[in-house]
Amino acid sequence: MTYELHAVPKPQRTPKALPKPRTKSRRSATSAGHAFPKNVSLSRRVFIRRERCIATGKKTGEWVTAEPWMPPSLKALCPYKARVVAAHVDSRGAGHPDEGNMVPLEWMLHQ
């Protein structure tokens, strides 16, 4: 008894669908991107950014020079222009409100 081999063509390959372009999340649409929108105070953040840094004493736009207390990695970057940010004292994940939970801090120190 002999068997004949019949050539079987490969099935046509269908290309994968392209991924959909990313859109903003539902949270961004309803709460402007904040995880805890009821605890956010945009006016307070603006006020804090206009204050002097609690560590360097510089305002946004002033030159930061090397100080003895700075780590060597930060001293190597000096002089640079300060940019004060509103840094949270307690983590935002804990759900603490902005009021009484932010300090003005130079962005390099915040990093």
N, C-alpha and C positions, 0 to 999 in steps of 0.2 A: 504494500500500500504506500503510495507516494503522496506527499502533500505539496500543493502548489502555494507559493508565497505570492500574495497579491499586494502590490504597493498601495499603501493607504496614505493619502495626503494629510499633511498637518492641518489642524483646524486654523481658521483665520484668527489672527490675534487682534483683539480690540484694544486700542490705546486707552490708557487710564485717563480719567477725567482730570482736568487741571484743578488745583485747589482753589476755593473761592477766595477772593481778596478779603483781607482782614478789615473788619469794621470795628468801630468803637464798641466796647462792651455795654451791656445794658446798664451796668452801674454808672458808667460815665455819662450816659444820657440822662439819668434821673438825678444824679448827685454831683455832677461836675467832676467826677473821678475820685471823690473822697469816700473812704471806707466808712467813716462815721460823720456824715454831713451835718448832723444836728450839733456836733461839737466843734465845728470849724468856724472861726471868726476871721474872715479875710481882712477886715479893717484892723484888727489887732495885729495880724501878721505884717501889714504895711507899716504900722506904727513901730513895731519891733525892728524892722529892717532899717528904719531911719535913725535908730539909736546908735551909740558907740558900742563896740565890742567889749564884753566884760573881761576879756583876757588881754587884748592888746591896747584897748582904749582908742582905737582908730575908727573913723566913720568910713562909709563907702566912698572910694575914690582917693583916700589918703594913702601914702606910702608906708608899708610895714617894713621896718628894719629888724635885723637880727637882735634878739634879746638873749641874756644869759640863760633864762629858763627854757628856751625853745630847744627841741630835740635837734640833733645835727642835720637830719633830713630836711627839716623846715628851714633851718638857718641857711642851707645851701640854696634855697629858692629865693632868699631875700636879696635885694629889695623887690617887692611886688605891690601892686595896688590892692587895697583891701576891698572885699565885697562882703558886707554883713548880711547874714541870713538869720531867719527865725528858727532857732534850734529847740526841739522839744526836750524837756527835762525827763519826763516819763515817756515810755514808748507809746506810739500811737496805737499799737495793737491792743494795748490795755484799755483803749477807749477813753482816755482822759481828755477833757475839753482843752481848747487852746487857752482859754482864760487862766492865767496864773501858772501855765505849764510851758512857757517859752521864754528863752533868753536870747539877746542879741549876741551872735558869735560869728567871728570871721570864718569864711567858708573853708579855708585851708585847715584851720583848727577843728572845724566841725567834721571834716573828712577823717 
